[in-house]
């Protein structure tokens, strides 16, 4: 029983009623001066896939912006970019709508989409040769300042889901997370993985957990 001085546990719906906006960035070893024309070719072709569940609608080219958002394929449900911003160039997936279930289920779904699209992207013949994903870390952000502000209340509601998903992907004790400490920035984490994982293995684990 709670004492008079102990607040009751926060209810999941008290603050975060509809978790949708989740960003996952998988870094690569691409040089900062990488030419992004091949990504523009790939995303231009993908944009024509009218039946894709992401509902692609637009394509944005920011290749001229130093350390910017690179090439962005815009969808109704999500965006996919080859992002040149810090901490390193990489594949950036942004969920925007269509997620359902618990916070854990929504986060797992976002990871599955991210990994699936990343796997497909690096398999394209135009993907820059010599560029490889670095699966020993990633950046995870919740980029909705109204729904998920960078506050202790948000952390109380989402930290367990984040740790559950990362443990499912990387194993117990297989990762370290560093929170985004600046309250002016999005709530999220830098994730360092103790042992690099294959993209296929991560995707298989994400799918298997969702099927349980």
Secondary structure, 3 states (H helix, E strand, C coil): CCCCCCCCCCCHHHHCCCCCCEEEEEEECCCCCCCCHHHHHHHHHHHCCCCCCCCEEEEEEECCCCCCCEEEEEECCEEEEEECCCCCCEEEEEECCCCCCCHHHHHHHHHHHHHHHHHHHHCCCCCCCCCCECCCEEEEEECCCCCCCCCHHHHHHHHHHHHHHHHHHHCCCCEEEEECCCCCCCEEEEEEECCCCCHHHHHHHHHHHHHC
